[in-house]
């Protein structure tokens, strides 16, 4: 079964949301003084969330550009 562009984008958004939730959760645990969570782990998690958001945004922009180009093609 093939996924449509909308489904792929939705899955990407869900993954980014999940990574941001994990980063926020780790940050909260660290701020509450949990000795098992290091500042390095929190920073890596936050960077992963930031990079995945940036990548998803760039993919979305490329999809919008491609859609606009297709819509402007003469029939």
Protein Blocks (a to p, Z undefined) as FASTA:
>chain_A
ZZdfklmmmmmmmmmmmmmmmmmmmmmmmmnopakbcfklmmmmmmmmmmmmmmmmmmmm
mmmmmmmmmmmpcZZ
